[in-house]
Amino acid sequence: MAVTTTNSNHYKYQLATGNIDFQTDVFKLILMDTSFVFDKDNHPTLASVTANQIATGNGYTQNNATLSGISISEDDTNDRFYASWDNLTITASGGPIEDFTGVIVYDDTTSDDTVIFYTDLDTTVSLTDGLSFIANNISVEIS
């Protein structure tokens, strides 16, 4: 198996109705516990996944990891649009961060905190004190 990313269906709707603006909205990343299984139909908003977000503690704060450095581009050759953000680092400090197996990016600006996508890391990530998780190549593609 490999790392996989799945967009929520609600994100597609929100994008089509103009409720998501990649240039001005605030996007955040959250860490999901080891029991979480993403469903693109039944996990449309932050409220629908909050129960499986790992707890605040030791360097991780729920709903606080804001993505920055948005870059937007189009690829006319392959008929695609891309939005990508700078890498994001979360470092365990003062003890371990709870184990996690995936991340969700959501739009903190929409009225319902729309889930954009879930990335299944295909492994359990364990961060002991001083270790970091770096989310790199954070991006979404529309084709």
N, CA, C and O atoms as a GROMACS GRO file, in nm:
protein
  572
    1MET      N    1   0.084  -0.118   0.000
    1MET     CA    2   0.000   0.000   0.000
    1MET      C    3   0.089   0.124   0.000
    1MET      O    4   0.209   0.115   0.025
    2ALA      N    5   0.030   0.238  -0.028
    2ALA     CA    6   0.107   0.362  -0.036
    2ALA      C    7   0.026   0.477   0.024
    2ALA      O    8  -0.092   0.462   0.054
    3VAL      N    9   0.092   0.589   0.040
    3VAL     CA   10   0.024   0.710   0.085
    3VAL      C   11  -0.083   0.746  -0.019
    3VAL      O   12  -0.053   0.750  -0.139
    4THR      N   13  -0.205   0.772   0.026
    4THR     CA   14  -0.313   0.808  -0.066
    4THR      C   15  -0.385   0.932  -0.016
    4THR      O   16  -0.397   0.955   0.104
    5THR      N   17  -0.433   1.012  -0.109
    5THR     CA   18  -0.508   1.132  -0.076
    5THR      C   19  -0.644   1.126  -0.144
    5THR      O   20  -0.655   1.092  -0.261
    6THR      N   21  -0.749   1.160  -0.066
    6THR     CA   22  -0.885   1.157  -0.117
    6THR      C   23  -0.954   1.289  -0.086
    6THR      O   24  -0.955   1.334   0.029
    7ASN      N   25  -1.011   1.352  -0.188
    7ASN     CA   26  -1.088   1.475  -0.168
    7ASN      C   27  -1.226   1.441  -0.114
    7ASN      O   28  -1.281   1.336  -0.146
    8SER      N   29  -1.281   1.529  -0.032
    8SER     CA   30  -1.420   1.511   0.012
    8SER      C   31  -1.512   1.556  -0.100
    8SER      O   32  -1.479   1.647  -0.177
    9ASN      N   33  -1.627   1.493  -0.110
    9ASN     CA   34  -1.724   1.533  -0.211
    9ASN      C   35  -1.781   1.672  -0.181
    9ASN      O   36  -1.812   1.748  -0.273
   10HIS      N   37  -1.795   1.704  -0.054
   10HIS     CA   38  -1.847   1.835  -0.015
   10HIS      C   39  -1.753   1.947  -0.062
   10HIS      O   40  -1.798   2.054  -0.100
   11TYR      N   41  -1.624   1.921  -0.058
   11TYR     CA   42  -1.526   2.018  -0.108
   11TYR      C   43  -1.554   2.051  -0.254
   11TYR      O   44  -1.551   2.168  -0.293
   12LYS      N   45  -1.583   1.950  -0.334
   12LYS     CA   46  -1.611   1.972  -0.476
   12LYS      C   47  -1.734   2.061  -0.493
   12LYS      O   48  -1.736   2.150  -0.579
   13TYR      N   49  -1.835   2.036  -0.411
   13TYR     CA   50  -1.956   2.118  -0.415
   13TYR      C   51  -1.925   2.262  -0.374
   13TYR      O   52  -1.967   2.356  -0.441
   14GLN      N   53  -1.852   2.278  -0.264
   14GLN     CA   54  -1.818   2.411  -0.215
   14GLN      C   55  -1.735   2.489  -0.318
   14GLN      O   56  -1.753   2.610  -0.334
   15LEU      N   57  -1.648   2.420  -0.386
   15LEU     CA   58  -1.567   2.483  -0.489
   15LEU      C   59  -1.655   2.527  -0.606
   15LEU      O   60  -1.642   2.638  -0.657
   16ALA      N   61  -1.745   2.439  -0.649
   16ALA     CA   62  -1.832   2.468  -0.763
   16ALA      C   63  -1.928   2.584  -0.735
   16ALA      O   64  -1.967   2.656  -0.827
   17THR      N   65  -1.967   2.600  -0.608
   17THR     CA   66  -2.061   2.708  -0.574
   17THR      C   67  -1.990   2.837  -0.535
   17THR      O   68  -2.056   2.934  -0.497
   18GLY      N   69  -1.858   2.839  -0.544
   18GLY     CA   70  -1.782   2.960  -0.517
   18GLY      C   71  -1.758   2.990  -0.370
   18GLY      O   72  -1.719   3.102  -0.336
   19ASN      N   73  -1.780   2.893  -0.284
   19ASN     CA   74  -1.760   2.915  -0.140
   19ASN      C   75  -1.616   2.897  -0.094
   19ASN      O   76  -1.584   2.929   0.020
   20ILE      N   77  -1.530   2.847  -0.181
   20ILE     CA   78  -1.389   2.830  -0.148
   20ILE      C   79  -1.309   2.921  -0.240
   20ILE      O   80  -1.326   2.920  -0.362
   21ASP      N   81  -1.221   2.999  -0.179
   21ASP     CA   82  -1.132   3.088  -0.254
   21ASP      C   83  -0.990   3.059  -0.210
   21ASP      O   84  -0.949   3.098  -0.101
   22PHE      N   85  -0.915   2.991  -0.293
   22PHE     CA   86  -0.779   2.951  -0.256
   22PHE      C   87  -0.687   3.071  -0.231
   22PHE      O   88  -0.590   3.058  -0.157
   23GLN      N   89  -0.716   3.185  -0.290
   23GLN     CA   90  -0.629   3.301  -0.272
   23GLN      C   91  -0.650   3.372  -0.140
   23GLN      O   92  -0.557   3.436  -0.090
   24THR      N   93  -0.770   3.364  -0.082
   24THR     CA   94  -0.797   3.441   0.040
   24THR      C   95  -0.834   3.358   0.162
   24THR      O   96  -0.820   3.406   0.274
   25ASP      N   97  -0.881   3.236   0.144
   25ASP     CA   98  -0.925   3.155   0.258
   25ASP      C   99  -0.807   3.106   0.341
   25ASP      O  100  -0.694   3.102   0.294
   26VAL      N  101  -0.836   3.070   0.466
   26VAL     CA  102  -0.737   3.014   0.559
   26VAL      C  103  -0.757   2.863   0.562
   26VAL      O  104  -0.867   2.814   0.586
   27PHE      N  105  -0.647   2.789   0.538
   27PHE     CA  106  -0.652   2.644   0.537
   27PHE      C  107  -0.568   2.590   0.653
   27PHE      O  108  -0.461   2.643   0.684
   28LYS      N  109  -0.618   2.485   0.716
   28LYS     CA  110  -0.549   2.427   0.831
   28LYS      C  111  -0.534   2.276   0.814
   28LYS      O  112  -0.609   2.212   0.740
   29LEU      N  113  -0.436   2.221   0.884
   29LEU     CA  114  -0.408   2.078   0.881
   29LEU      C  115  -0.428   2.022   1.021
   29LEU      O  116  -0.384   2.081   1.120
   30ILE      N  117  -0.494   1.908   1.029
   30ILE     CA  118  -0.513   1.840   1.157
   30ILE      C  119  -0.464   1.695   1.145
   30ILE      O  120  -0.462   1.638   1.037
   31LEU      N  121  -0.426   1.638   1.259
   31LEU     CA  122  -0.376   1.500   1.264
   31LEU      C  123  -0.487   1.410   1.314
   31LEU      O  124  -0.557   1.442   1.410
   32MET      N  125  -0.503   1.295   1.248
   32MET     CA  126  -0.612   1.203   1.278
   32MET      C  127  -0.560   1.078   1.350
   32MET      O  128  -0.455   1.025   1.316
   33ASP      N  129  -0.637   1.033   1.449
   33ASP     CA  130  -0.593   0.919   1.530
   33ASP      C  131  -0.590   0.788   1.451
   33ASP      O  132  -0.636   0.782   1.337
   34THR      N  133  -0.536   0.686   1.512
   34THR     CA  134  -0.512   0.559   1.443
   34THR      C  135  -0.640   0.482   1.410
   34THR      O  136  -0.636   0.387   1.332
   35SER      N  137  -0.754   0.520   1.470
   35SER     CA  138  -0.878   0.448   1.441
   35SER      C  139  -0.959   0.513   1.328
   35SER      O  140  -1.060   0.458   1.286
   36PHE      N  141  -0.915   0.628   1.279
   36PHE     CA  142  -0.992   0.702   1.180
   36PHE      C  143  -0.987   0.637   1.042
   36PHE      O  144  -0.880   0.598   0.994
   37VAL      N  145  -1.104   0.627   0.980
   37VAL     CA  146  -1.116   0.580   0.842
   37VAL      C  147  -1.198   0.686   0.768
   37VAL      O  148  -1.315   0.708   0.799
   38PHE      N  149  -1.136   0.751   0.670
   38PHE     CA  150  -1.201   0.860   0.598
   38PHE      C  151  -1.307   0.809   0.503
   38PHE      O  152  -1.289   0.706   0.437
   39ASP      N  153  -1.419   0.881   0.497
   39ASP     CA  154  -1.527   0.853   0.403
   39ASP      C  155  -1.558   0.984   0.330
   39ASP      O  156  -1.607   1.079   0.392
   40LYS      N  157  -1.530   0.990   0.202
   40LYS     CA  158  -1.545   1.116   0.126
   40LYS      C  159  -1.688   1.168   0.124
   40LYS      O  160  -1.709   1.287   0.097
   41ASP      N  161  -1.785   1.082   0.150
   41ASP     CA  162  -1.925   1.125   0.154
   41ASP      C  163  -1.970   1.166   0.293
   41ASP      O  164  -2.052   1.258   0.308
   42ASN      N  165  -1.919   1.101   0.394
   42ASN     CA  166  -1.967   1.122   0.531
   42ASN      C  167  -1.875   1.204   0.620
   42ASN      O  168  -1.902   1.218   0.740
   43HIS      N  169  -1.768   1.258   0.565
   43HIS     CA  170  -1.678   1.346   0.640
   43HIS      C  171  -1.660   1.478   0.565
   43HIS      O  172  -1.551   1.509   0.518
   44PRO      N  173  -1.769   1.555   0.553
   44PRO     CA  174  -1.764   1.678   0.473
   44PRO      C  175  -1.706   1.800   0.546
   44PRO      O  176  -1.657   1.893   0.481
   45THR      N  177  -1.710   1.800   0.679
   45THR     CA  178  -1.673   1.919   0.756
   45THR      C  179  -1.588   1.882   0.876
   45THR      O  180  -1.578   1.766   0.915
   46LEU      N  181  -1.525   1.984   0.934
   46LEU     CA  182  -1.445   1.962   1.054
   46LEU      C  183  -1.526   1.897   1.164
   46LEU      O  184  -1.476   1.807   1.232
   47ALA      N  185  -1.650   1.940   1.183
   47ALA     CA  186  -1.734   1.882   1.289
   47ALA      C  187  -1.753   1.732   1.272
   47ALA      O  188  -1.771   1.661   1.371
   48SER      N  189  -1.750   1.684   1.150
   48SER     CA  190  -1.773   1.541   1.126
   48SER      C  191  -1.650   1.454   1.152
   48SER      O  192  -1.660   1.332   1.152
   49VAL      N  193  -1.534   1.517   1.174
   49VAL     CA  194  -1.411   1.441   1.198
   49VAL      C  195  -1.346   1.472   1.332
   49VAL      O  196  -1.249   1.406   1.371
   50THR      N  197  -1.396   1.571   1.403
   50THR     CA  198  -1.334   1.618   1.527
   50THR      C  199  -1.314   1.508   1.629
   50THR      O  200  -1.214   1.508   1.700
   51ALA      N  201  -1.406   1.415   1.639
   51ALA     CA  202  -1.396   1.308   1.739
   51ALA      C  203  -1.272   1.223   1.720
   51ALA      O  204  -1.226   1.158   1.814
   52ASN      N  205  -1.216   1.221   1.598
   52ASN     CA  206  -1.098   1.140   1.570
   52ASN      C  207  -0.970   1.221   1.553
   52ASN      O  208  -0.866   1.167   1.514
   53GLN      N  209  -0.976   1.350   1.581
   53GLN     CA  210  -0.855   1.431   1.578
   53GLN      C  211  -0.775   1.400   1.705
   53GLN      O  212  -0.833   1.384   1.812
   54ILE      N  213  -0.642   1.390   1.693
   54ILE     CA  214  -0.565   1.361   1.814
   54ILE      C  215  -0.577   1.478   1.912
   54ILE      O  216  -0.610   1.590   1.874
   55ALA      N  217  -0.549   1.449   2.036
   55ALA     CA  218  -0.565   1.548   2.143
   55ALA      C  219  -0.455   1.653   2.139
   55ALA      O  220  -0.344   1.628   2.092
   56THR      N  221  -0.487   1.770   2.189
   56THR     CA  222  -0.389   1.876   2.207
   56THR      C  223  -0.288   1.832   2.313
   56THR      O  224  -0.325   1.777   2.416
   57GLY      N  225  -0.160   1.857   2.285
   57GLY     CA  226  -0.058   1.828   2.385
   57GLY      C  227   0.078   1.808   2.325
   57GLY      O  228   0.092   1.756   2.214
   58ASN      N  229   0.180   1.849   2.399
   58ASN     CA  230   0.320   1.823   2.366
   58ASN      C  231   0.362   1.870   2.227
   58ASN      O  232   0.433   1.799   2.156
   59GLY      N  233   0.317   1.989   2.189
   59GLY     CA  234   0.358   2.046   2.061
   59GLY      C  235   0.251   2.044   1.954
   59GLY      O  236   0.270   2.104   1.848
   60TYR      N  237   0.140   1.978   1.978
   60TYR     CA  238   0.029   1.978   1.883
   60TYR      C  239  -0.091   2.043   1.949
   60TYR      O  240  -0.127   2.010   2.061
   61THR      N  241  -0.152   2.138   1.877
   61THR     CA  242  -0.273   2.204   1.925
   61THR      C  243  -0.382   2.184   1.820
   61THR      O  244  -0.364   2.219   1.704
   62GLN      N  245  -0.494   2.128   1.863
   62GLN     CA  246  -0.604   2.105   1.770
   62GLN      C  247  -0.643   2.233   1.697
   62GLN      O  248  -0.650   2.340   1.758
   63ASN      N  249  -0.668   2.221   1.568
   63ASN     CA  250  -0.718   2.329   1.483
   63ASN      C  251  -0.628   2.452   1.480
   63ASN      O  252  -0.675   2.564   1.461
   64ASN      N  253  -0.497   2.432   1.498
   64ASN     CA  254  -0.406   2.546   1.507
   64ASN      C  255  -0.296   2.546   1.400
   64ASN      O  256  -0.225   2.646   1.386
   65ALA      N  257  -0.281   2.438   1.325
   65ALA     CA  258  -0.172   2.429   1.226
   65ALA      C  259  -0.217   2.492   1.094
   65ALA      O  260  -0.274   2.425   1.009
   66THR      N  261  -0.189   2.621   1.080
   66THR     CA  262  -0.232   2.697   0.963
   66THR      C  263  -0.132   2.682   0.849
   66THR      O  264  -0.011   2.699   0.868
   67LEU      N  265  -0.183   2.651   0.732
   67LEU     CA  266  -0.098   2.641   0.613
   67LEU      C  267  -0.069   2.781   0.560
   67LEU      O  268  -0.153   2.870   0.568
   68SER      N  269   0.050   2.799   0.506
   68SER     CA  270   0.089   2.930   0.454
   68SER      C  271   0.159   2.913   0.320
   68SER      O  272   0.191   2.802   0.278
   69GLY      N  273   0.182   3.026   0.255
   69GLY     CA  274   0.257   3.026   0.130
   69GLY      C  275   0.182   2.962   0.015
   69GLY      O  276   0.240   2.884  -0.061
   70ILE      N  277   0.055   2.993   0.001
   70ILE     CA  278  -0.024   2.933  -0.107
   70ILE      C  279   0.034   2.972  -0.244
   70ILE      O  280   0.073   3.086  -0.267
   71SER      N  281   0.039   2.875  -0.331
   71SER     CA  282   0.082   2.895  -0.468
   71SER      C  283  -0.024   2.834  -0.558
   71SER      O  284  -0.062   2.718  -0.542
   72ILE      N  285  -0.071   2.911  -0.653
   72ILE     CA  286  -0.176   2.865  -0.742
   72ILE      C  287  -0.123   2.868  -0.885
   72ILE      O  288  -0.060   2.964  -0.928
   73SER      N  289  -0.149   2.759  -0.959
   73SER     CA  290  -0.102   2.754  -1.096
   73SER      C  291  -0.198   2.672  -1.182
   73SER      O  292  -0.279   2.594  -1.132
   74GLU      N  293  -0.185   2.692  -1.312
   74GLU     CA  294  -0.264   2.613  -1.406
   74GLU      C  295  -0.170   2.542  -1.502
   74GLU      O  296  -0.060   2.590  -1.533
   75ASP      N  297  -0.216   2.429  -1.548
   75ASP     CA  298  -0.138   2.348  -1.641
   75ASP      C  299  -0.228   2.323  -1.762
   75ASP      O  300  -0.305   2.227  -1.764
   76ASP      N  301  -0.216   2.409  -1.862
   76ASP     CA  302  -0.302   2.397  -1.980
   76ASP      C  303  -0.271   2.271  -2.060
   76ASP      O  304  -0.360   2.218  -2.127
   77THR      N  305  -0.148   2.225  -2.056
   77THR     CA  306  -0.110   2.104  -2.129
   77THR      C  307  -0.188   1.983  -2.078
   77THR      O  308  -0.234   1.900  -2.157
   78ASN      N  309  -0.201   1.973  -1.944
   78ASN     CA  310  -0.270   1.858  -1.884
   78ASN      C  311  -0.408   1.894  -1.830
   78ASN      O  312  -0.472   1.812  -1.763
   79ASP      N  313  -0.455   2.015  -1.858
   79ASP     CA  314  -0.589   2.061  -1.818
   79ASP      C  315  -0.611   2.047  -1.668
   79ASP      O  316  -0.708   1.984  -1.624
   80ARG      N  317  -0.520   2.106  -1.590
   80ARG     CA  318  -0.529   2.096  -1.444
   80ARG      C  319  -0.503   2.231  -1.379
   80ARG      O  320  -0.440   2.320  -1.436
   81PHE      N  321  -0.555   2.243  -1.256
   81PHE     CA  322  -0.530   2.356  -1.168
   81PHE      C  323  -0.465   2.300  -1.042
   81PHE      O  324  -0.505   2.194  -0.994
   82TYR      N  325  -0.366   2.371  -0.989
   82TYR     CA  326  -0.298   2.326  -0.867
   82TYR      C  327  -0.298   2.437  -0.763
   82TYR      O  328  -0.281   2.555  -0.795
   83ALA      N  329  -0.318   2.399  -0.640
   83ALA     CA  330  -0.296   2.487  -0.526
   83ALA      C  331  -0.202   2.411  -0.433
   83ALA      O  332  -0.227   2.294  -0.401
   84SER      N  333  -0.096   2.477  -0.389
   84SER     CA  334  -0.003   2.411  -0.298
   84SER      C  335   0.043   2.509  -0.191
   84SER      O  336   0.038   2.631  -0.210
   85TRP      N  337   0.086   2.454  -0.080
   85TRP     CA  338   0.129   2.534   0.034
   85TRP      C  339   0.272   2.498   0.072
   85TRP      O  340   0.325   2.395   0.030
   86ASP      N  341   0.333   2.585   0.152
   86ASP     CA  342   0.465   2.556   0.208
   86ASP      C  343   0.458   2.433   0.298
   86ASP      O  344   0.352   2.397   0.347
   87ASN      N  345   0.572   2.369   0.319
   87ASN     CA  346   0.580   2.258   0.413
   87ASN      C  347   0.540   2.305   0.552
   87ASN      O  348   0.558   2.422   0.586
   88LEU      N  349   0.486   2.214   0.631
   88LEU     CA  350   0.442   2.244   0.767
   88LEU      C  351   0.510   2.145   0.861
   88LEU      O  352   0.507   2.024   0.837
   89THR      N  353   0.571   2.195   0.968
   89THR     CA  354   0.641   2.111   1.066
   89THR      C  355   0.569   2.114   1.199
   89THR      O  356   0.535   2.221   1.250
   90ILE      N  357   0.546   1.996   1.255
   90ILE     CA  358   0.491   1.982   1.390
   90ILE      C  359   0.593   1.904   1.471
   90ILE      O  360   0.629   1.792   1.434
   91THR      N  361   0.640   1.961   1.582
   91THR     CA  362   0.746   1.902   1.662
   91THR      C  363   0.696   1.868   1.801
   91THR      O  364   0.634   1.952   1.868
   92ALA      N  365   0.722   1.746   1.846
   92ALA     CA  366   0.686   1.705   1.982
   92ALA      C  367   0.776   1.778   2.080
   92ALA      O  368   0.898   1.783   2.064
   93SER      N  369   0.715   1.836   2.182
   93SER     CA  370   0.789   1.913   2.281
   93SER      C  371   0.731   1.889   2.419
   93SER      O  372   0.613   1.912   2.443
   94GLY      N  373   0.815   1.842   2.511
   94GLY     CA  374   0.768   1.816   2.647
   94GLY      C  375   0.710   1.678   2.666
   94GLY      O  376   0.656   1.647   2.772
   95GLY      N  377   0.719   1.595   2.565
   95GLY     CA  378   0.664   1.459   2.568
   95GLY      C  379   0.620   1.418   2.430
   95GLY      O  380   0.636   1.494   2.335
   96PRO      N  381   0.564   1.298   2.418
   96PRO     CA  382   0.522   1.251   2.285
   96PRO      C  383   0.390   1.312   2.240
   96PRO      O  384   0.306   1.348   2.322
   97ILE      N  385   0.374   1.323   2.109
   97ILE     CA  386   0.246   1.356   2.048
   97ILE      C  387   0.176   1.224   2.023
   97ILE      O  388   0.239   1.125   1.984
   98GLU      N  389   0.045   1.221   2.045
   98GLU     CA  390  -0.034   1.100   2.023
   98GLU      C  391  -0.010   1.044   1.882
   98GLU      O  392   0.005   1.120   1.787
   99ASP      N  393  -0.006   0.910   1.870
   99ASP     CA  394   0.012   0.845   1.740
   99ASP      C  395  -0.099   0.886   1.643
   99ASP      O  396  -0.214   0.906   1.683
  100PHE      N  397  -0.063   0.897   1.514
  100PHE     CA  398  -0.162   0.931   1.412
  100PHE      C  399  -0.128   0.857   1.283
  100PHE      O  400  -0.015   0.813   1.263
  101THR      N  401  -0.229   0.844   1.196
  101THR     CA  402  -0.210   0.772   1.071
  101THR      C  403  -0.251   0.851   0.948
  101THR      O  404  -0.241   0.802   0.836
  102GLY      N  405  -0.298   0.974   0.969
  102GLY     CA  406  -0.339   1.054   0.855
  102GLY      C  407  -0.356   1.199   0.892
  102GLY      O  408  -0.356   1.236   1.009
  103VAL      N  409  -0.372   1.283   0.788
  103VAL     CA  410  -0.393   1.426   0.806
  103VAL      C  411  -0.511   1.472   0.722
  103VAL      O  412  -0.540   1.417   0.616
  104ILE      N  413  -0.578   1.573   0.773
  104ILE     CA  414  -0.687   1.636   0.700
  104ILE      C  415  -0.651   1.782   0.680
  104ILE      O  416  -0.600   1.848   0.771
  105VAL      N  417  -0.678   1.833   0.560
  105VAL     CA  418  -0.670   1.976   0.534
  105VAL      C  419  -0.813   2.025   0.518
  105VAL      O  420  -0.892   1.967   0.444
  106TYR      N  421  -0.845   2.132   0.592
  106TYR     CA  422  -0.979   2.188   0.583
  106TYR      C  423  -0.972   2.339   0.564
  106TYR      O  424  -0.872   2.403   0.595
  107ASP      N  425  -1.081   2.394   0.512
  107ASP     CA  426  -1.092   2.538   0.488
  107ASP      C  427  -1.156   2.601   0.611
  107ASP      O  428  -1.275   2.582   0.636
  108ASP      N  429  -1.078   2.676   0.686
  108ASP     CA  430  -1.125   2.737   0.810
  108ASP      C  431  -1.209   2.862   0.785
  108ASP      O  432  -1.263   2.919   0.879
  109THR      N  433  -1.221   2.904   0.660
  109THR     CA  434  -1.295   3.026   0.627
  109THR      C  435  -1.440   2.996   0.590
  109THR      O  436  -1.527   3.080   0.614
  110THR      N  437  -1.467   2.880   0.534
  110THR     CA  438  -1.605   2.848   0.498
  110THR      C  439  -1.689   2.836   0.625
  110THR      O  440  -1.636   2.807   0.732
  111SER      N  441  -1.817   2.860   0.613
  111SER     CA  442  -1.905   2.861   0.731
  111SER      C  443  -1.911   2.726   0.802
  111SER      O  444  -1.941   2.719   0.921
  112ASP      N  445  -1.882   2.618   0.729
  112ASP     CA  446  -1.889   2.484   0.790
  112ASP      C  447  -1.752   2.417   0.804
  112ASP      O  448  -1.744   2.298   0.836
  113ASP      N  449  -1.643   2.492   0.781
  113ASP     CA  450  -1.508   2.436   0.789
  113ASP      C  451  -1.496   2.312   0.700
  113ASP      O  452  -1.475   2.201   0.748
  114THR      N  453  -1.509   2.334   0.572
  114THR     CA  454  -1.511   2.227   0.472
  114THR      C  455  -1.382   2.146   0.471
  114THR      O  456  -1.272   2.202   0.462
  115VAL      N  457  -1.395   2.014   0.479
  115VAL     CA  458  -1.281   1.925   0.462
  115VAL      C  459  -1.245   1.925   0.314
  115VAL      O  460  -1.329   1.898   0.228
  116ILE      N  461  -1.116   1.955   0.285
  116ILE     CA  462  -1.070   1.955   0.146
  116ILE      C  463  -1.025   1.815   0.108
  116ILE      O  464  -1.071   1.759   0.009
  117PHE      N  465  -0.933   1.759   0.188
  117PHE     CA  466  -0.888   1.624   0.160
  117PHE      C  467  -0.831   1.556   0.284
  117PHE      O  468  -0.799   1.621   0.384
  118TYR      N  469  -0.821   1.425   0.273
  118TYR     CA  470  -0.759   1.341   0.376
  118TYR      C  471  -0.643   1.268   0.311
  118TYR      O  472  -0.656   1.214   0.201
  119THR      N  473  -0.529   1.266   0.378
  119THR     CA  474  -0.415   1.188   0.332
  119THR      C  475  -0.389   1.076   0.432
  119THR      O  476  -0.358   1.101   0.548
  120ASP      N  477  -0.402   0.954   0.384
  120ASP     CA  478  -0.372   0.834   0.463
  120ASP      C  479  -0.222   0.808   0.449
  120ASP      O  480  -0.173   0.785   0.339
  121LEU      N  481  -0.150   0.812   0.561
  121LEU     CA  482  -0.005   0.800   0.558
  121LEU      C  483   0.043   0.656   0.545
  121LEU      O  484   0.163   0.632   0.530
  122ASP      N  485  -0.048   0.560   0.551
  122ASP     CA  486  -0.016   0.418   0.535
  122ASP      C  487   0.082   0.367   0.641
  122ASP      O  488   0.148   0.265   0.620
  123THR      N  489   0.092   0.437   0.753
  123THR     CA  490   0.175   0.393   0.864
  123THR      C  491   0.132   0.471   0.988
  123THR      O  492   0.069   0.576   0.978
  124THR      N  493   0.166   0.419   1.102
  124THR     CA  494   0.144   0.492   1.226
  124THR      C  495   0.265   0.580   1.253
  124THR      O  496   0.378   0.532   1.258
  125VAL      N  497   0.240   0.708   1.271
  125VAL     CA  498   0.347   0.803   1.301
  125VAL      C  499   0.352   0.823   1.452
  125VAL      O  500   0.252   0.860   1.514
  126SER      N  501   0.469   0.798   1.510
  126SER     CA  502   0.491   0.816   1.653
  126SER      C  503   0.599   0.922   1.671
  126SER      O  504   0.711   0.906   1.623
  127LEU      N  505   0.564   1.030   1.741
  127LEU     CA  506   0.659   1.138   1.764
  127LEU      C  507   0.694   1.146   1.912
  127LEU      O  508   0.612   1.189   1.993
  128THR      N  509   0.814   1.106   1.946
  128THR     CA  510   0.861   1.123   2.082
  128THR      C  511   0.918   1.264   2.096
  128THR      O  512   0.940   1.333   1.997
  129ASP      N  513   0.940   1.304   2.219
  129ASP     CA  514   0.989   1.439   2.248
  129ASP      C  515   1.108   1.476   2.160
  129ASP      O  516   1.209   1.405   2.157
  130GLY      N  517   1.096   1.587   2.088
  130GLY     CA  518   1.204   1.636   2.003
  130GLY      C  519   1.194   1.594   1.857
  130GLY      O  520   1.261   1.654   1.773
  131LEU      N  521   1.112   1.495   1.825
  131LEU     CA  522   1.096   1.452   1.686
  131LEU      C  523   0.991   1.538   1.615
  131LEU      O  524   0.899   1.589   1.679
  132SER      N  525   1.006   1.552   1.482
  132SER     CA  526   0.915   1.635   1.404
  132SER      C  527   0.848   1.555   1.294
  132SER      O  528   0.906   1.461   1.239
  133PHE      N  529   0.728   1.594   1.262
  133PHE     CA  530   0.656   1.548   1.144
  133PHE      C  531   0.654   1.664   1.047
  133PHE      O  532   0.610   1.774   1.081
  134ILE      N  533   0.701   1.641   0.926
  134ILE     CA  534   0.702   1.746   0.824
  134ILE      C  535   0.604   1.706   0.713
  134ILE      O  536   0.625   1.606   0.643
  135ALA      N  537   0.499   1.783   0.699
  135ALA     CA  538   0.406   1.763   0.589
  135ALA      C  539   0.459   1.843   0.472
  135ALA      O  540   0.458   1.966   0.475
  136ASN      N  541   0.507   1.774   0.370
  136ASN     CA  542   0.562   1.844   0.254
  136ASN      C  543   0.481   1.813   0.130
  136ASN      O  544   0.408   1.714   0.124
  137ASN      N  545   0.497   1.898   0.031
  137ASN     CA  546   0.421   1.884  -0.094
  137ASN      C  547   0.270   1.882  -0.069
  137ASN      O  548   0.198   1.804  -0.130
  138ILE      N  549   0.224   1.969   0.021
  138ILE     CA  550   0.081   1.978   0.050
  138ILE      C  551   0.015   2.047  -0.068
  138ILE      O  552   0.042   2.164  -0.096
  139SER      N  553  -0.072   1.974  -0.138
  139SER     CA  554  -0.133   2.034  -0.256
  139SER      C  555  -0.264   1.967  -0.292
  139SER      O  556  -0.294   1.856  -0.248
  140VAL      N  557  -0.340   2.037  -0.374
  140VAL     CA  558  -0.464   1.984  -0.426
  140VAL      C  559  -0.463   2.011  -0.577
  140VAL      O  560  -0.415   2.114  -0.623
  141GLU      N  561  -0.518   1.916  -0.651
  141GLU     CA  562  -0.524   1.925  -0.797
  141GLU      C  563  -0.669   1.916  -0.841
  141GLU      O  564  -0.746   1.835  -0.790
  142ILE      N  565  -0.705   2.000  -0.935
  142ILE     CA  566  -0.837   1.992  -0.995
  142ILE      C  567  -0.817   1.968  -1.143
  142ILE      O  568  -0.750   2.045  -1.212
  143SER      N  569  -0.878   1.859  -1.190
  143SER     CA  570  -0.864   1.828  -1.333
  143SER      C  571  -0.999   1.805  -1.397
  143SER      O  572  -1.006   1.778  -1.517
   0.00000   0.00000   0.00000
